[in-house]
Amino acid sequence: MTFILRDATPSDVPAITAIYRESVLNGTASYEIDPPQEEEMAKRFSATTENGYPYIAAVDEAGTLIGYAYASAFRTRPAYRFLVEDSIYLAPEAQGRGLGKALLQALIIRCTARGFRQMVAVIGGAHPASVALHAALGFRDAGILKGAGYKHGRWLDTAFMQIELGDGFQTEPEAGSYPDTLYRR
């Protein structure tokens, strides 16, 4: 499969909305039950990008968006400012073709460059392919929440995985660096 990774733009929101909609309706990666409309997805996109988090689009040779990934705050308390959560969503026809790995690798690189020190994956349904993808890129198991969600008529476990970025927690962050200033605006 041939694809190009680039920064996502507001014009990608309709395709992002469609991919997410399919995932909400048919998958367990998201614990949302009702897919958000395009207006809500546009608000989420803006909130992510305006706060300096990376948002990456994957497009095929025809220019069609076939997947996306972004990082966001794991929690909003200031002490968490060096920790990001990754999210990756692929169109059904793009799954199992290496696109998820390419998106996650690019996301790790961009988050490291921005000064984040940890990335966590919160894997809905403890989906085996997602767990394997994260493990292949160096994420380690950080625990399972048993029966944390209920969707599609069944209880779902949530897997947590974690990877250190850059110096991780081995060194002090530089004062005044991004993301040190993230919650101090």
Contacts in CASP RR format, 6 or more apart in sequence:
PFRMAT RR
TARGET T0000
AUTHOR 0000-0000-0000
METHOD contacts of the structure
MODEL  1
MTFILRDATPSDVPAITAIYRESVLNGTASYEIDPPQEEEMAKRFSATTE
NGYPYIAAVDEAGTLIGYAYASAFRTRPAYRFLVEDSIYLAPEAQGRGLG
KALLQALIIRCTARGFRQMVAVIGGAHPASVALHAALGFRDAGILKGAGY
KHGRWLDTAFMQIELGDGFQTEPEAGSYPDTLYRR
1 60 0 8 1.000
1 94 0 8 1.000
1 97 0 8 1.000
1 98 0 8 1.000
1 99 0 8 1.000
2 60 0 8 1.000
2 61 0 8 1.000
3 58 0 8 1.000
3 59 0 8 1.000
3 60 0 8 1.000
3 61 0 8 1.000
3 66 0 8 1.000
3 94 0 8 1.000
3 99 0 8 1.000
3 102 0 8 1.000
4 58 0 8 1.000
4 59 0 8 1.000
4 63 0 8 1.000
5 56 0 8 1.000
5 57 0 8 1.000
5 58 0 8 1.000
5 102 0 8 1.000
5 103 0 8 1.000
5 106 0 8 1.000
6 56 0 8 1.000
6 57 0 8 1.000
6 59 0 8 1.000
7 54 0 8 1.000
7 55 0 8 1.000
7 56 0 8 1.000
7 57 0 8 1.000
8 16 0 8 1.000
8 45 0 8 1.000
8 49 0 8 1.000
8 55 0 8 1.000
8 56 0 8 1.000
8 57 0 8 1.000
8 68 0 8 1.000
8 70 0 8 1.000
9 57 0 8 1.000
10 42 0 8 1.000
10 45 0 8 1.000
10 46 0 8 1.000
12 45 0 8 1.000
12 57 0 8 1.000
12 65 0 8 1.000
12 68 0 8 1.000
13 38 0 8 1.000
13 41 0 8 1.000
13 42 0 8 1.000
13 45 0 8 1.000
14 38 0 8 1.000
15 64 0 8 1.000
15 65 0 8 1.000
16 41 0 8 1.000
16 45 0 8 1.000
16 57 0 8 1.000
16 65 0 8 1.000
16 68 0 8 1.000
16 89 0 8 1.000
17 35 0 8 1.000
17 36 0 8 1.000
17 37 0 8 1.000
17 38 0 8 1.000
17 41 0 8 1.000
19 65 0 8 1.000
19 66 0 8 1.000
19 67 0 8 1.000
19 68 0 8 1.000
19 89 0 8 1.000
19 90 0 8 1.000
19 91 0 8 1.000
20 30 0 8 1.000
20 35 0 8 1.000
20 36 0 8 1.000
20 41 0 8 1.000
20 89 0 8 1.000
21 35 0 8 1.000
22 91 0 8 1.000
22 92 0 8 1.000
23 29 0 8 1.000
23 30 0 8 1.000
23 89 0 8 1.000
24 30 0 8 1.000
24 32 0 8 1.000
24 33 0 8 1.000
24 34 0 8 1.000
24 35 0 8 1.000
24 36 0 8 1.000
25 35 0 8 1.000
27 151 0 8 1.000
27 152 0 8 1.000
28 124 0 8 1.000
28 125 0 8 1.000
28 127 0 8 1.000
28 151 0 8 1.000
28 152 0 8 1.000
28 156 0 8 1.000
29 89 0 8 1.000
29 123 0 8 1.000
29 124 0 8 1.000
29 125 0 8 1.000
29 127 0 8 1.000
29 130 0 8 1.000
30 124 0 8 1.000
31 124 0 8 1.000
31 149 0 8 1.000
31 151 0 8 1.000
31 156 0 8 1.000
33 151 0 8 1.000
36 44 0 8 1.000
45 55 0 8 1.000
48 55 0 8 1.000
48 70 0 8 1.000
48 71 0 8 1.000
48 72 0 8 1.000
49 55 0 8 1.000
51 73 0 8 1.000
51 182 0 8 1.000
52 114 0 8 1.000
52 178 0 8 1.000
53 70 0 8 1.000
53 71 0 8 1.000
53 72 0 8 1.000
53 73 0 8 1.000
53 84 0 8 1.000
54 70 0 8 1.000
54 71 0 8 1.000
54 107 0 8 1.000
54 110 0 8 1.000
54 111 0 8 1.000
54 114 0 8 1.000
55 68 0 8 1.000
55 69 0 8 1.000
55 70 0 8 1.000
56 68 0 8 1.000
56 69 0 8 1.000
56 70 0 8 1.000
56 103 0 8 1.000
56 106 0 8 1.000
56 107 0 8 1.000
56 110 0 8 1.000
57 65 0 8 1.000
57 67 0 8 1.000
57 68 0 8 1.000
58 65 0 8 1.000
58 66 0 8 1.000
58 67 0 8 1.000
58 68 0 8 1.000
58 69 0 8 1.000
58 90 0 8 1.000
58 94 0 8 1.000
58 99 0 8 1.000
58 100 0 8 1.000
58 102 0 8 1.000
58 103 0 8 1.000
59 65 0 8 1.000
59 66 0 8 1.000
60 66 0 8 1.000
60 94 0 8 1.000
65 91 0 8 1.000
66 90 0 8 1.000
66 91 0 8 1.000
66 93 0 8 1.000
66 94 0 8 1.000
66 99 0 8 1.000
67 88 0 8 1.000
67 89 0 8 1.000
67 90 0 8 1.000
67 91 0 8 1.000
67 94 0 8 1.000
67 99 0 8 1.000
67 100 0 8 1.000
67 103 0 8 1.000
68 88 0 8 1.000
68 89 0 8 1.000
68 103 0 8 1.000
69 86 0 8 1.000
69 87 0 8 1.000
69 88 0 8 1.000
69 89 0 8 1.000
69 100 0 8 1.000
69 103 0 8 1.000
69 104 0 8 1.000
69 106 0 8 1.000
69 107 0 8 1.000
70 86 0 8 1.000
70 87 0 8 1.000
70 107 0 8 1.000
71 84 0 8 1.000
71 85 0 8 1.000
71 86 0 8 1.000
71 87 0 8 1.000
71 107 0 8 1.000
71 110 0 8 1.000
71 111 0 8 1.000
71 116 0 8 1.000
71 119 0 8 1.000
72 84 0 8 1.000
72 85 0 8 1.000
72 87 0 8 1.000
73 80 0 8 1.000
73 81 0 8 1.000
73 84 0 8 1.000
73 85 0 8 1.000
74 80 0 8 1.000
74 83 0 8 1.000
74 84 0 8 1.000
74 85 0 8 1.000
74 120 0 8 1.000
75 83 0 8 1.000
76 183 0 8 1.000
78 183 0 8 1.000
78 184 0 8 1.000
81 179 0 8 1.000
81 180 0 8 1.000
81 182 0 8 1.000
81 183 0 8 1.000
82 115 0 8 1.000
82 116 0 8 1.000
82 117 0 8 1.000
82 118 0 8 1.000
82 173 0 8 1.000
82 179 0 8 1.000
82 180 0 8 1.000
83 116 0 8 1.000
83 117 0 8 1.000
83 118 0 8 1.000
83 119 0 8 1.000
83 120 0 8 1.000
84 111 0 8 1.000
84 116 0 8 1.000
84 118 0 8 1.000
84 119 0 8 1.000
84 120 0 8 1.000
85 119 0 8 1.000
85 120 0 8 1.000
85 121 0 8 1.000
85 122 0 8 1.000
86 104 0 8 1.000
86 107 0 8 1.000
86 119 0 8 1.000
86 120 0 8 1.000
86 121 0 8 1.000
88 100 0 8 1.000
88 103 0 8 1.000
88 104 0 8 1.000
88 107 0 8 1.000
88 130 0 8 1.000
88 133 0 8 1.000
90 96 0 8 1.000
90 99 0 8 1.000
90 100 0 8 1.000
95 129 0 8 1.000
96 129 0 8 1.000
100 133 0 8 1.000
101 133 0 8 1.000
101 136 0 8 1.000
101 137 0 8 1.000
104 133 0 8 1.000
104 134 0 8 1.000
104 137 0 8 1.000
105 137 0 8 1.000
107 119 0 8 1.000
108 119 0 8 1.000
108 137 0 8 1.000
108 163 0 8 1.000
108 165 0 8 1.000
111 119 0 8 1.000
111 165 0 8 1.000
112 165 0 8 1.000
112 166 0 8 1.000
114 178 0 8 1.000
114 179 0 8 1.000
115 165 0 8 1.000
115 166 0 8 1.000
115 173 0 8 1.000
115 177 0 8 1.000
115 178 0 8 1.000
115 179 0 8 1.000
116 165 0 8 1.000
116 179 0 8 1.000
117 164 0 8 1.000
117 165 0 8 1.000
117 166 0 8 1.000
117 167 0 8 1.000
117 168 0 8 1.000
117 169 0 8 1.000
117 173 0 8 1.000
118 162 0 8 1.000
118 163 0 8 1.000
118 164 0 8 1.000
118 165 0 8 1.000
118 168 0 8 1.000
118 169 0 8 1.000
119 139 0 8 1.000
119 162 0 8 1.000
119 163 0 8 1.000
119 165 0 8 1.000
120 142 0 8 1.000
120 160 0 8 1.000
120 161 0 8 1.000
120 162 0 8 1.000
121 130 0 8 1.000
121 134 0 8 1.000
121 139 0 8 1.000
121 159 0 8 1.000
121 160 0 8 1.000
121 161 0 8 1.000
121 162 0 8 1.000
122 158 0 8 1.000
122 159 0 8 1.000
122 160 0 8 1.000
123 130 0 8 1.000
123 131 0 8 1.000
123 134 0 8 1.000
123 158 0 8 1.000
123 159 0 8 1.000
123 160 0 8 1.000
123 161 0 8 1.000
124 130 0 8 1.000
124 148 0 8 1.000
124 156 0 8 1.000
124 157 0 8 1.000
124 158 0 8 1.000
124 159 0 8 1.000
125 149 0 8 1.000
125 156 0 8 1.000
125 157 0 8 1.000
125 158 0 8 1.000
125 159 0 8 1.000
126 144 0 8 1.000
126 156 0 8 1.000
126 157 0 8 1.000
126 158 0 8 1.000
126 159 0 8 1.000
127 159 0 8 1.000
130 159 0 8 1.000
131 159 0 8 1.000
131 161 0 8 1.000
134 161 0 8 1.000
134 163 0 8 1.000
135 161 0 8 1.000
137 163 0 8 1.000
138 163 0 8 1.000
139 161 0 8 1.000
139 162 0 8 1.000
139 163 0 8 1.000
140 161 0 8 1.000
140 162 0 8 1.000
140 163 0 8 1.000
141 159 0 8 1.000
141 160 0 8 1.000
141 161 0 8 1.000
142 160 0 8 1.000
142 161 0 8 1.000
142 162 0 8 1.000
143 159 0 8 1.000
143 160 0 8 1.000
144 157 0 8 1.000
144 158 0 8 1.000
144 159 0 8 1.000
144 160 0 8 1.000
145 157 0 8 1.000
145 158 0 8 1.000
145 160 0 8 1.000
146 157 0 8 1.000
147 155 0 8 1.000
147 156 0 8 1.000
147 157 0 8 1.000
147 158 0 8 1.000
148 156 0 8 1.000
148 157 0 8 1.000
148 158 0 8 1.000
149 155 0 8 1.000
149 156 0 8 1.000
149 158 0 8 1.000
150 156 0 8 1.000
173 180 0 8 1.000
174 180 0 8 1.000
END
